[in-house]
């Protein structure tokens, strides 16, 4: 009996250690990436980096202020068009989606979520850039919206499914119409989870580079119109990184730190909302 109990305790401890090591292996790349970026970009991580425009080649200083504004502009446009469409589609799938059509919609959303982002950029290039004969914020936003929408659709659907059926039944028993029950009770109950999904999708799209190469192009100045090329932090990091200048390489590392900082802030907000929901 003692040997059996000993083997069980040993197996339990070994399993716990394996689980802990697996958890460490999962989070270790994040910390390695962050500390490597911070180490290499610390000397250029200054206030001027966030407040100044890029300087010409050979002139010291400069920053990525126009890129930060451009990133927020593109993401804002993508979310402004994508959130209503994605949330309504998620509500349909969760509350009304039955039969073959709903299955087709789910399959299409899952397929869209798996399409490489560079394909989204090429599609927006054909859809916007070629007809307009110019790169623009609209083209970039449409590419990011196609990445953003499927994530929010599936998140909305799953969050609404977590709302107990008794909540819906209680509302319907009181004589409330189904559409009012869905919008004002079911959706409101799942609001924290839906907003969390939106923030996580936003964190995903603000770091995309490939679609912006085909749609935004980038520039060195403040934005003057949404129908013109627009700067973005991922594009600036890309251009600085492939340049032959050491000063620009340092700015690429610092820009990467700023970009991952934006992603971490958004992810922290999503995490906070998740805790509030619980």
Secondary structure, DSSP 8 states (H G I E B T S, - for coil): -HHHHHHHHHHHHHHHHHHHHHHHHHHHHHHHHHHHHHHHHGGG-SHHHHHS----TT------HHHHHHHHHHHHHHHHHHHHHHHHHHHIIIII--HHHHHHHHHHHHHHHHS-HHHHHHHHIIIIIHHHTS--HHHHHHHHHHHHHHHHHHHHHHHHHTS-HHHHHHHHHTT--HHHHIIIIIHHHTHHHHHHHHHHHHHHHTT--HHHHHHT---SS----TTS----HHHHHHHHHTSS-HHHHHHHHHHHHHHHHHHHHHHHHHHHHHHHH-
